[in-house]
Amino acid sequence: MPINNWRLILETGDLKYLFKSKKGRVSNRCIEHWDTLQQEYLDEFGLDETYKQLLRFQNKLMQLNLDFVISRDRFLLNLIKMTEADIDNLKSNEEIKFYDMLDHVEKYKGFAIDPDKYSTKKWYYSLKNLSKNGEENKG
């Protein structure tokens, strides 16, 4: 799957980007195919630490909200606001525009990349190698 289609699905949630033409009827089969693709991604690359932390914060927020509904302890509202701030902070730190990242990968690779033809797997390996090589150059 081209990285551009993958990106568009992640940004919009619209599975029509599974189709080469970016048009088509989204069926249960498409949903199953998307689930399979996401599982392949996780099997190949795993979850990054930022995303794991985001999931931990979201889980904590859910638990705090449940506790508040049950106990009506207003102190929990402070903890809820703090956790929401942590989530917002984490999200704002991680947002990197796709085309900014594309520019860095193109510089690293030394050639232009067509996002409609460059595979998702190649893209994420390029990012992984770019990150790894950046860490080696720091040390």
N, C-alpha and C positions, 0 to 999 in steps of 0.2 A: 504494500500500500504506500502510495506517495506520502511524504511527510506533510505536505500541504493539506491533504484530505484528513489525515490523522488530527492535525492541528485544528481544522475547522470543526470536526466532530467534538473535540474537547472543548472548544470555545463556545459552540452553539448548542451542543447536545443533539443536533440534527443528523440522523443516520443516512440521509440522502447522499452524504459525501462518501459512503461506502461504494457508490456507483462511480465508474470511470467518468461518466457524463455529468456527475454531480446532480443527477435527476433520476427519480424513480420512486416506486411505491415502497414504502418502508413496511415490511411485514414482520411476523414473528421470526421468520428465518433470518432476517437482517439483524434483529436483536440478538439472536443466538450467535450469529457470526461475529458481532461486535464483542459479545462476552468472550468468545473464543480468542479473538485478537487481543483483548485486554489481558487475558490469562497468559497468552504467549509472551506478551510484554513483561508481565510480572515474573514469569519463569526465567526469562532471559536477563532482565535488569534488576528485578526486585523493586522495593520501595525506597525512595531516597529519604534521608533523615529528616528533612524539612517536612515532608508529607507525613511521616510517622508522628512527628511532633504535633502537627496540625490535627491529626486524628486523635491524639491523646487529649489535646485541649477540647476538641469537640465532644469527646466522651465525658470529660470532666464537666463541661457545660451542661450536657444532657442530665448528668447525675445531680448537679446542683439545682437545676430546674425541677427535677422530680422531687428532690428533698424539700424545696421551697413549697411546692404544691401540697405536699403531705403535711409539713410542719408549720407553714406560714411564718417561719422565723425570718424576720426582715433583715437580719444580719447577712443571710445568704444572698440577698440582693446585691450587697457589696462584692461578695465573691463572684457572683455572676457577672457583674460589670467588669471586674478585673480580668476574668477569663475571656470575656468578649474582647477586651482591649488587647489581650495577648494574641488572640486569633487574628484581629485586625492588623496588629503589628507584624505578625508572621506572614500574613498574606501580602502586605505592602512591601515587605523585604524580598519576597520571592518573585514578584511580578517582573519578569524580563520580557520585553517585547520580542516576538518571534523574529522579526526582521533585523533587530539589533543582534540577536544571537546568530542569525544567518550570516551577517557581515563578519562576525568573529570566526565562524567556522570556515567561511570562504578564504579569509586571510590565512588561517591555519593550514588549510588544504592547498592554497595557492591557485585555486581556480573557482570560477563561478558555478553555483549550484542552482539547478532549476527545481524548486520545491515540488513541482507537479510531476517530476520524474525521479527524484532522489528518494530512496526507500526509507521508511521509518526506522528499520533496523540499522541501516547505514548511518542515519542521522544520530541515533542515540549512541552508537559506538563512536562516532566522531566527537560528540559531546563528552563522552566518558574519557576518550583519549586526550582531548584538549584539556580537560580538567586534570587528568593524571600528569600530563606533561607540564602543565602550569605549576603543579605542586612540586615536581622534580626540579624545576628551574628556581623555585624559591629557596630550596634547601641547600 
